[in-house]
Amino acid sequence: MFFRLFHDLERRYLKTETLGLVCHYLETEEYPPHVIERALDESVQLGCKGRLQVGPDLFGIVLEALWEEAGLPLAGREWAFPAEQSARWTC
């Protein structure tokens, strides 16, 4: 069983349906976890910039774009949320 906590910013800028989709992808392993995490980071940044909640459709577009880019090295990219930050939701 996979255990993932959602950061406060993820809960603020991602719709509940989007968080459910993230849990689904993490459980079924349809995409590598590092690609899902990057999609989460990018989606939260989009939500922050646009002051909106990202829905499942937009998250899916971001995820697909990152999946196509996954062949590129990920070195040097920073994660938006360090793992040691607190969060409250779980899948």
Secondary structure, DSSP 8 states (H G I E B T S, - for coil): ----EEEHHHHHHB-HHHHHHHHHHHHHTSS-HHHHHHHHHHHHHHHHHHTS-B-HHHHHHHHHHHHHHTTS--TT---SS-TTS-EEEE-
